[in-house]
Amino acid sequence: MSTFAIIKTGGKQYKVAEGQKLKIEKLTAEEGGEVVFDEVLMVSNSDNLSLGQPKIEGAKVTAKVVKNGRARKIIILKYRPKKRYKKKQGHRQHFTEVQITKISA
């Protein structure tokens, strides 16, 4: 079993391991830059488990920003039968793709 952590960013929680790439809510970071997540809720090594209440003091996860972008368009369609009401709207969510480089507890 490898080392993993659970971090909180953008109002969501993610289970991350070293070397993993993931798309998260947009951050104000340049491509190629480094970002540090200090809201670490749990860290698990091969032999021990650390839980925070609510977060672990002094623990941090370091990641490298791979790219900033926008996801595929999703269509929101509101429709009321027999009322002549139809509303179509599109949305593209901004994201930041990061690669986890280091987990330290």
C-alpha positions as MATLAB code, in Angstrom:
seq = 'MSTFAIIKTGGKQYKVAEGQKLKIEKLTAEEGGEVVFDEVLMVSNSDNLSLGQPKIEGAKVTAKVVKNGRARKIIILKYRPKKRYKKKQGHRQHFTEVQITKISA';
ca = [
       0.000    0.000    0.000;
       1.420    3.364   -0.986;
       1.232    6.772    0.657;
      -1.888    8.804   -0.012;
      -3.616   11.837    1.454;
      -7.023   13.453    1.421;
      -6.922   17.186    0.711;
      -9.595   19.860    0.538;
      -9.570   22.518   -2.179;
     -12.284   24.413   -4.004;
     -14.955   23.136   -1.617;
     -14.264   19.509   -2.553;
     -12.175   16.700   -1.096;
      -9.721   14.638   -3.180;
      -7.780   11.455   -2.474;
      -4.284   12.011   -3.894;
      -1.056   10.030   -4.208;
       2.401   11.068   -5.397;
       2.701   11.243   -9.178;
      -1.071   11.465   -9.688;
      -2.618   14.027  -12.051;
      -6.018   15.487  -11.293;
      -8.273   18.327  -12.401;
      -9.434   20.656   -9.651;
     -11.286   23.966   -9.435;
      -9.391   26.855  -11.032;
      -6.461   28.218   -9.017;
      -4.585   31.468   -9.523;
      -1.306   29.792  -10.468;
       0.807   29.906  -13.612;
       1.499   26.822  -15.725;
       4.700   25.178  -14.570;
       4.379   26.812  -11.151;
       4.063   25.116   -7.804;
       1.089   25.093   -5.459;
       0.886   23.927   -1.830;
      -2.279   22.489   -0.277;
      -2.218   22.931    3.490;
      -5.754   21.704    4.226;
      -4.787   18.034    4.622;
      -7.547   15.998    6.268;
      -5.851   12.585    6.344;
      -2.456   11.025    5.551;
      -1.897    7.296    5.231;
       1.532    5.672    4.997;
       2.069    1.959    4.547;
       2.049    1.389    8.320;
       0.265    4.299   10.032;
      -2.755    6.549    9.542;
      -3.047   10.188   10.653;
      -6.459   11.821   10.947;
      -7.009   15.520   11.454;
      -9.725   17.173   13.482;
     -10.584   18.816   11.087;
      -7.114   19.085    9.499;
      -3.588   17.907   10.309;
      -1.368   20.712   11.600;
       1.910   21.055    9.695;
       0.965   18.614    6.937;
       1.084   19.769    3.336;
       0.813   18.413   -0.182;
       2.932   19.982   -2.919;
       1.836   19.905   -6.560;
       3.050   21.229   -9.903;
       0.583   23.027  -12.189;
       0.405   21.185  -15.515;
      -2.160   23.396  -17.261;
      -5.123   25.719  -16.857;
      -8.087   25.156  -19.117;
     -11.810   24.790  -19.617;
     -13.786   21.551  -19.575;
     -16.136   20.380  -22.321;
     -19.408   22.251  -22.668;
     -22.420   20.923  -20.811;
     -25.953   21.863  -21.840;
     -28.545   22.962  -19.303;
     -32.086   22.650  -20.646;
     -35.106   23.850  -18.675;
     -38.488   22.800  -20.039;
     -42.073   23.055  -18.784;
     -44.608   20.988  -20.695;
     -47.800   22.697  -21.903;
     -46.482   26.151  -20.874;
     -44.452   27.107  -23.984;
     -41.351   27.498  -21.813;
     -37.961   26.250  -22.958;
     -34.585   27.685  -21.969;
     -31.246   26.356  -23.232;
     -27.938   27.375  -21.694;
     -24.349   26.149  -22.029;
     -21.519   26.169  -19.487;
     -17.776   25.442  -19.593;
     -16.129   25.053  -16.193;
     -12.602   26.407  -15.657;
     -10.111   23.959  -14.155;
      -6.465   23.612  -13.167;
      -4.697   20.312  -13.809;
      -2.043   19.522  -11.199;
       0.450   16.716  -10.648;
       1.145   15.764   -7.044;
       4.877   15.829   -6.321;
       5.249   15.446   -2.556;
       3.169   14.499    0.497;
       4.644   15.508    3.849;
       2.990   15.004    7.227;
];
